[in-house]
C-alpha cells in the first residue's frame, strides 16, 4: 500500500527509506510531498532561506532511475533533508544569515553534505540562521524572524532555529545544524524535536566559514531518536580534511542495560531553577528512567562560572573571521554581532590564551565530576518558547536574570566537548520542553541509546503530536 502525502510528511527518515526500497513509494513522490508542504507553510514559518525545488526534483528522478537500474541503495536513498545555511553546499547559495554573503555560492560541499548525498539523501533546501550563528534566537537583517510552529508569536531559539522549525512542521524528517553553545539542543527543546550535539570531532567540519572552530559541532535534528542514529551512522567518522576529527575521543560502544547505568539528575545548575513546566517535564523523565530500572541520583551542580571566558573565546574567534568587514558592512549587520566583533577585536592574545587555558581547566573540572557518572539528565533550557520579539527572558522562575542566562545549561558542554541530546517532553503542556542527556566524551552511542529507551517510555513524543498549522 502506497503512502499519501499526509503520511509522507510525518513519516520518519527510516520509514521513508524502507518504503522507497520496497517500492511502496518513489523518491519523486516523497520529495514532491515535502516541497509542496514547504510551499504551503513556510511563508508563515520562515524556516527556509533557499528551497531547491528543481534541483531536488531532478535528484529524486535520478534516485528512482538508479533504483530501477538495480544500483546499490544507500541508507537514506530518496529521503529529503535540509541543511542549515551556515554549512557549505556546492553550487547552492549559502548566506550564513548575512548580507555580506547574500550571494555567496560555495564550490564544494561540506563533508557532512557529501556524506548525506552519498547515502542517497536529497537536499531540499537551506534553513535559517541568525547572522553567523552569533545568538540563540533565529532572526537576522537578511532573513527576518523564524517562527515557532507551536505558536507563531514565539521563538524557535537558535541558532539552528530554521532546522528545528522545519522538522517540527513536517517539512522533511531530518535537518542538519550546528551547535557552538546550544544551537542544536535549544531549538530542539523549544520546537519539540530531537537534536543531537556529538562529541567534539565525531562529525568532521570542513570546508566552511571561519569563526566556530574552537567550540562548534555539527549534528542532526529529527522527530525520533531512531532517525538521529540513522543520520549519525552516515555523517560521523574521521576525515583527514578536518584534523580535529582524527583525534575524536575513543568511541564508547555497546548497548548497556539502563539499570546498570549510573545516572545523575540536576534539577538546577549554578543556582538557576527552571520554570514550572520545565520542572514537571524533568520529573516525567525521572519517572521514565526509574521505569527502565535506573536509580537516578540527584546532584546539585555549581561549576565555576564560565560566562566571561566563553564570551572571550567566541567573540575573539568571530572577530578574527569577520572584523575585516567592518566598518564598510557594519550598517547591514546585526547590531548584536557588531558589538560582539568589537568586543572580540579588543581582546589581546594574552586574554585569548588565558581563556583557552581556562577551557582546559573547566573541562578537567566537569569531566572529573563525570568520573562516577555515566549520564547526566537536566533540562535543556529552563524555559519553554518565549516571545519571538526578545533575545531571552529577564525573569525565570520568579528570579531576575540576564536575557542571556536562559541558555546557560547547554554551552558548558561545548566547552568540554561532550555528547548531548535534547529529547522532547510534553506532559500536559501546550508547548514542548526539552530533556538534555549528557555523556562522557566518546559516549555518543550510549547517549543515543538511553534517549531511545526514554523515548519508548514517553511513546515517541517527537511524533505523537503535530503543530497546529
C-alpha positions in Angstrom: 0.0 0.0 0.0 1.4 3.4 -1.0 1.6 6.4 1.3 -0.4 9.6 0.9 1.1 13.0 1.2 0.0 13.4 4.9 1.6 10.1 5.7 4.8 11.0 3.8 5.4 14.3 5.6 5.1 12.8 9.1 7.0 9.6 8.3 10.4 9.1 9.8 13.5 9.0 7.6 13.9 5.3 8.3 10.3 4.6 7.3 10.6 6.6 4.1 13.9 4.9 3.1 12.3 1.5 3.7 9.1 2.4 1.7 11.2 3.6 -1.2 13.4 0.5 -1.0 10.3 -1.8 -1.0 8.9 0.2 -4.0 5.8 1.3 -2.0 6.9 4.9 -2.6 9.2 6.7 -5.0 11.7 9.3 -4.2 9.9 11.6 -6.6 6.6 11.3 -4.7 8.4 11.8 -1.4 10.3 14.9 -2.4 7.2 16.5 -4.1 5.1 16.0 -0.9 7.8 17.7 1.2 8.3 20.6 -1.4 4.5 21.1 -1.7 4.2 21.4 2.1 7.1 23.9 2.2 5.3 25.9 -0.4 2.1 25.9 1.7 3.6 26.7 5.1 7.0 28.3 5.1 5.8 31.8 4.3 4.4 31.8 7.9 7.3 30.0 9.5 10.4 31.4 7.8 12.3 28.2 8.2 13.9 28.1 4.8 16.3 30.6 3.2 16.5 28.7 -0.1 14.2 26.0 -1.4 15.8 23.8 -4.1 12.7 22.7 -5.9 14.1 22.0 -9.3 17.3 20.6 -8.1 15.5 18.3 -5.6 13.0 17.1 -8.2 15.9 16.2 -10.6 17.8 14.4 -7.8 14.7 12.4 -6.9 14.2 11.4 -10.5 17.9 10.3 -10.7 17.4 8.3 -7.4 14.4 6.5 -8.9 16.3 5.7 -12.1 19.2 4.4 -10.0 16.9 2.1 -8.1 15.2 0.9 -11.4 18.7 0.1 -12.8 19.5 -2.1 -9.8 22.2 0.1 -8.4 23.0 -0.2 -4.7 20.9 2.0 -2.4 22.3 4.0 0.5 20.6 4.1 3.9 18.9 7.4 3.1 18.1 6.7 -0.5 15.4 9.2 -1.6 15.0 10.8 1.8 14.6 14.6 1.8 16.9 16.5 4.1 17.6 20.2 4.8 20.9 21.9 5.7 21.5 24.9 7.9 22.6 27.9 5.9 26.0 28.1 7.6 27.0 24.7 6.1 28.6 24.8 2.7 26.5 23.3 -0.2 28.1 23.1 -3.6 26.6 25.4 -6.2 23.9 26.5 -3.7 23.7 29.9 -2.2 25.0 29.8 1.4 24.5 33.1 3.3 25.3 32.5 6.9 22.3 34.7 7.5 24.4 37.7 6.4 24.1 40.4 3.7 27.9 40.1 3.5 27.4 36.6 1.9 24.0 37.2 0.4 25.1 35.9 -3.0 27.9 33.5 -1.9 27.9 30.1 -3.7 30.5 27.6 -2.4 32.3 25.4 -5.0 32.3 22.4 -2.7 30.1 20.6 -0.2 30.9 20.3 3.4 31.9 16.8 4.3 28.6 16.2 6.1 26.7 17.1 3.0 29.0 15.0 0.8 28.2 12.0 3.1 24.4 12.6 3.1 24.3 12.7 -0.7 26.5 9.6 -0.9 23.9 7.9 1.4 21.2 8.8 -1.1 19.7 11.8 0.8 18.2 14.6 -1.3 18.7 18.2 -0.2 15.5 20.2 -0.4 16.7 23.5 1.0 18.8 25.6 3.3 17.4 26.6 6.7 17.5 29.9 8.5 20.2 31.0 11.0 21.0 34.3 12.8 23.9 36.1 11.3 27.0 33.8 11.7 25.2 31.9 14.4 26.1 34.5 16.9 23.0 34.3 19.1 20.4 31.8 20.4 17.3 33.2 18.7 16.8 32.9 14.9 16.4 36.3 13.2 18.7 38.3 11.1 18.7 41.5 9.0 18.9 39.3 5.8 16.3 36.7 6.7 13.9 38.2 9.2 12.4 36.1 12.1 11.8 32.3 12.1 8.6 31.4 14.0 7.9 28.5 16.3 5.4 26.1 14.7 3.6 25.5 18.0 2.9 29.3 18.4 3.9 31.6 15.7 4.3 34.5 18.1 7.2 32.6 19.9 10.8 32.0 19.1 12.3 28.8 17.8 15.5 29.6 19.8 18.7 29.4 17.8 21.0 29.4 16.1 19.7 26.4 14.2 16.1 27.5 14.5 15.2 27.1 10.9 16.2 23.4 11.0 14.2 22.7 14.2 11.1 24.5 12.8 11.3 22.6 9.5 11.5 19.2 11.2 8.8 20.0 13.7 6.4 21.2 10.9 6.8 18.2 8.6 9.0 20.0 6.1 11.3 17.0 6.0 12.1 14.3 8.5 15.8 15.3 9.0 17.8 18.5 9.1 21.5 19.1 9.9 22.5 22.1 12.0 25.4 23.3 14.0 25.9 23.9 17.8 28.5 26.3 19.3 26.8 26.9 22.6 23.4 25.1 22.4 22.4 25.9 18.9 21.1 22.4 18.1 19.7 21.5 21.5 17.9 24.7 22.4 15.8 24.9 19.1 15.1 21.2 19.5 13.8 21.8 23.0 11.6 24.8 22.2 10.3 23.2 18.9 9.6 19.7 20.3 12.0 17.7 18.2 15.2 15.6 18.9 18.5 17.4 18.5 22.0 15.9 19.0 25.3 17.5 19.5 28.0 14.9 19.1 31.4 14.7 20.8 34.0 17.1 19.6 35.5 15.7 16.3 32.9 13.0 15.8 31.4 14.7 12.7 34.1 16.5 10.5 33.6 20.2 9.8 35.2 21.2 6.5 35.0 23.2 4.3 33.1 26.1 5.8 33.0 29.6 7.2 35.6 30.6 9.8 34.5 31.5 13.3 33.4 28.4 15.2 36.4 26.0 15.1 37.0 26.1 18.9 33.5 25.2 20.1 31.4 24.3 17.0 29.8 20.9 16.4 27.6 19.6 13.5 24.7 17.3 14.2 21.2 16.2 13.2 17.6 17.1 14.1 14.8 14.5 13.7 11.4 13.7 15.2 12.6 10.4 16.6 15.8 9.2 18.2 15.9 6.3 15.7 16.4 8.8 12.9 19.2 10.5 14.9 21.0 7.2 15.0 20.5 6.6 11.2 21.9 10.0 10.3 24.8 9.8 12.7 25.8 6.5 11.2 26.1 8.3 7.9 27.8 11.6 8.9 30.1 10.5 11.7 33.7 9.4 11.3 37.2 10.8 10.7 38.3 12.7 7.6 41.9 14.0 7.0 40.5 17.3 5.8 39.4 18.1 9.4 42.3 17.2 11.7 40.1 17.6 14.7 38.1 14.5 13.5 41.2 12.4 13.6 41.6 12.9 17.3 38.0 12.5 18.4 37.7 10.6 21.7 37.6 6.8 21.5 34.1 5.6 20.8 32.4 4.0 23.8 30.4 1.3 22.1 27.9 -1.3 23.1 24.4 -1.0 24.3 24.1 -1.4 28.1 21.2 -2.3 30.3 19.8 1.0 31.6 19.5 -0.5 35.1 23.3 -0.8 35.1 23.9 2.9 34.3 25.0 5.5 36.9 22.5 8.3 36.1 22.6 11.7 37.8 19.9 14.3 37.7 20.4 18.1 38.1 17.2 20.0 38.8 19.1 23.2 38.7 22.5 24.4 37.5 24.6 27.2 39.1 21.6 28.0 41.3 19.2 28.7 38.4 15.9 27.0 38.8 13.6 26.1 35.8 10.1 27.3 35.2 7.3 25.0 36.5 6.5 23.4 33.1 10.2 22.5 32.6 10.5 21.1 36.1 7.4 19.0 35.5 8.9 17.6 32.3 12.1 16.7 34.1 10.0 14.8 36.7 8.4 12.8 33.9 11.8 11.9 32.6 12.9 10.8 36.0 9.9 8.6 36.3 10.6 7.1 32.9 14.2 6.4 33.9 13.1 4.7 37.1 10.7 2.5 35.0 13.8 1.4 33.0 15.4 0.3 36.2 17.7 3.3 36.8 18.1 4.8 40.2 18.8 8.5 39.3 20.8 10.3 42.0 20.1 14.0 42.5 23.1 16.2 42.2 23.4 19.9 42.8 25.8 21.4 40.3 27.6 24.7 40.7 30.6 24.8 38.4 33.0 27.7 38.2 31.0 30.4 36.3 32.4 30.2 32.8 30.4 33.1 31.2 33.2 35.7 30.7 35.8 33.2 29.3 33.2 31.6 27.0 32.4 35.1 25.5 36.1 35.8 25.1 36.6 32.6 23.1 33.5 33.0 20.9 33.9 36.8 20.3 37.7 36.6 19.6 37.3 33.8 17.0 34.4 35.5 15.3 36.3 38.8 15.2 39.3 37.1 13.6 36.9 35.8 10.9 34.7 38.9 10.4 36.3 42.1 11.6 37.7 42.8 8.1 34.1 43.5 7.0 33.9 46.4 9.4 33.1 49.3 9.1 32.1 49.0 5.5 29.3 46.4 6.1 28.5 47.4 9.7 25.2 49.2 8.8 23.9 46.0 7.2 24.9 43.6 10.1 23.1 42.6 13.2 23.7 45.1 16.0 24.5 42.3 18.4 27.0 40.8 16.1 28.7 44.1 15.5 29.0 44.6 19.3 30.4 41.1 19.7 33.0 41.7 16.9 34.2 44.9 18.5 34.5 43.2 21.9 36.4 40.3 20.3 38.7 42.6 18.5 39.5 44.4 21.7 40.9 41.3 23.3 44.6 40.6 23.5 46.4 37.4 22.5 47.1 37.0 26.2 43.4 37.2 27.1 42.6 34.5 24.5 45.4 32.2 25.8 44.1 32.7 29.3 40.5 31.8 28.1 41.8 28.7 26.3 43.7 27.7 29.5 40.5 28.2 31.4 38.7 25.9 28.8 41.2 23.1 29.7 40.8 23.6 33.4 37.0 23.8 33.2 36.9 20.6 31.1 39.0 18.9 33.7 36.6 20.0 36.4 33.5 18.8 34.6 34.9 15.5 33.4 36.2 14.9 36.9 32.6 15.2 38.1 31.6 12.6 35.5 34.2 10.1 36.8 31.5 8.2 38.7 28.5 9.2 36.5 27.7 7.7 33.1 24.9 10.1 32.2 23.6 13.4 33.4 19.9 14.4 33.0 18.9 18.0 33.2 16.6 20.4 31.4 17.9 21.6 28.0 16.5 25.1 28.7 15.0 26.4 32.0 12.1 27.9 29.9 9.8 26.9 27.1 9.4 29.0 24.0 9.1 32.8 24.7 8.2 35.8 22.6 10.0 36.0 19.2 10.5 39.7 19.9 13.1 39.3 22.6 16.5 37.6 22.9 15.7 36.0 26.2 13.5 36.3 29.3 14.6 38.6 32.1 12.7 36.6 34.8 13.0 32.8 35.2 11.1 31.0 38.0 10.5 34.3 39.7 14.2 35.3 39.7 15.5 38.3 37.7 18.1 37.1 35.2 20.2 38.4 32.3 18.4 37.8 29.0 21.4 35.6 28.1 21.2 33.4 31.1 18.5 31.1 29.8 21.0 29.1 27.6 23.5 28.6 30.4 22.7 24.8 30.7 23.9 24.0 27.2 27.2 25.7 26.3 29.3 24.3 29.2 29.2 21.0 27.2 30.5 22.8 24.1 33.5 23.8 26.3 34.0 20.2 27.4 33.2 18.6 24.0 30.7 16.1 25.5 27.9 14.4 23.5 24.5 15.8 24.5 21.0 15.2 23.1 17.7 17.1 23.7 14.6 14.9 23.9 11.1 16.4 23.7 8.9 16.0 26.8 5.3 17.1 26.7 3.3 16.1 29.8 0.2 18.3 29.9 1.9 21.3 28.4 0.8 23.2 25.3 4.4 23.9 24.5 7.2 21.3 24.5 10.1 21.3 26.9 13.5 19.5 26.4 15.3 16.9 28.5 19.1 17.1 28.0 21.1 13.9 28.3 24.9 14.3 28.6 27.5 11.6 28.5 31.3 11.5 28.7 33.4 12.3 25.6 33.0 9.4 23.1 29.8 8.1 24.7 27.7 9.2 21.8 26.1 5.8 21.3 25.3 5.5 25.0 23.6 8.9 25.0 21.5 8.0 21.9 20.6 4.5 23.2 19.4 5.9 26.5 17.4 8.6 24.8 15.8 5.9 22.7 14.9 4.0 25.8 13.3 7.0 27.4 11.5 7.9 24.2 9.9 4.4 24.2 8.6 5.2 27.7 7.2 8.5 26.5 5.6 7.0 23.4 7.9 8.6 20.8 7.0 12.1 22.0 8.5 13.7 18.9 6.0 12.1 16.6 3.0 11.8 18.8 2.0 15.5 18.3 1.9 17.8 15.3 1.8 21.6 15.5 -1.5 23.4 14.7 -0.5 24.7 11.3 
